[in-house]
Amino acid sequence: MTTPSGPRRETVGHLPRLLSLAAVAEALDMDERTVRRAIGNQGKDRLIAAKIGGRWKVRLTDLEAYIDAHTVR
């Protein structure tokens, strides 16, 4: 797809901008059920997601924020 500013990037590096639960689970080395629970959690344990077409999708930036919130420094 092309936008007025040029071709639209569908991926960042090798990852798409919107990730399926399966992709998030694989990236975090978790079961999909654990990812679903994280979507329903509150506070820093919450993974922000959107339900699009009946399926949960997670923005790459939200996944990165979730990882940052759980990073021990």
N, C-alpha and C positions, 0 to 999 in steps of 0.2 A: 504494500500500500504506500502511496506517496502523499505527503503533506506539502503545503506551500513552502516549507523550509527544506524540503528534500525527502528522501525515503525515510519511513518510520522504522525505528529499530524495534524489532519484536523480541530481542533478547539482550541481555547484559552479559557479556562474556559468552558462556555456553548455557546460561540459565535464562528461561523466559521471565518476563516481568511479573506475570501472575503464575503462581505455582499451585499445583493440585495438592491435595492432602498426601497422596502417595509420594510426591516429590519432596514435600516438607519432611515427611516421616523418614525418607531415605537420607536427606541431608542431615537430619538430627540423629540418625540411627535410633529411631523410636518406632513403636508400633503406631499405626494409624489411629487406634482408639485413644492412645495417649495424646496424640495431636488434637483429636476432637475434644478431649477433656481440657486441654490447654486453651482452646478457643472459648470454652465456657467459663474459665477461671476469672478471677478478679486480681487486680494489682499487678505486680511484676510477673506473676505466673500466667498472665493472660496473653494469648497469641491473637492478634487482631486479624480477622478474616472477613470476607464478604461471600454471601451465598449468591452465586450467579448461575442462572439456568438450573437451579436445584442442586448445585454442587459447590462445596466450599473452595474458595480460592484465596491464596495468601500472597500479598505483594512482597516482592523481594526485599523492599525496604523494611516492611514489618517483620519479616523473618530475621533480618539483620538486627533490628531493635530488640527482638526477643532474645537473640543470642547475646547481645551486649548486656541486657538486663541480668543474664545468668552467668556472666563472665566474672570469675574471681580475680580480683586485682591485688 
